[in-house]
């Protein structure tokens, strides 16, 4: 579910896991370090607002359409 979301290693997703045990370990790690969790949450929100917000996506799509019409 994270395909294409990571721009640089660790941002905004620091840990990915394909198996349940590893995923659970990462969740426990974040729950035990709330400061790290908050930093990641802020980075994730920034990522969504800058790259995945509906207004941003619409603007990008309009740009593609305009480029095709030129």
N, C-alpha and C positions, 0 to 999 in steps of 0.2 A: 503493500500500500504506500510505500515511500518512494517508489520509482520516480526519479526526476525532481525530487524535492531538495536534495542536498546539493548546495552550490560548492562548498568547500568541506573538506573532511571535518566532521563534527559540528557543522552549522547548517541548519538549526537542529538537525538530528544528531545526537552524539552516539547513540547506540541503536543498532538494528539487530534483530534476532530472528532466526528462522524456526527455532524450536522453543516450546513453551517454557522449559526450565531456564534457558538463558534469558528469555524475555522477563520471566518472573524475577530473576536475579537483578536485572537492570531496573525493574520497577522498585524493588526493595532498596536498591542503591539510591535511587532518586528520593524515595520516601525518607531515607535516613540522612539526606543532605538537602534540606529545604532551600538553602541558598543557591545551590546548583540548579535545583528544579525551577526556581524563580528566574534565574538567568536564562535557562532554556525556554521557559514559557514566554518570556519577553521577546526573545529572539524569534520564536515561532510566530508570535503575533505580528511582529514587524515583517516577517517573511510573507505572511498572508496579506497584510495590508499593502505591501509594496508590489507583490507579484500575482496574487490570486484573488484579490477583491473584485467583485463583479464590475465595478466601474473601470478598473485597470484592464480587465480582460476585454470589456466592451471597446475601450479605446484602442487596444491592440488589434482587435478584429476590424474595427473601422479603418485603421491604418492599412491593414492588409487589403481590404476592399478598395480603398482609394488607390493603393499601389497597382492593383489590377486594372483600374479604370484609366490610369495614365498611360 
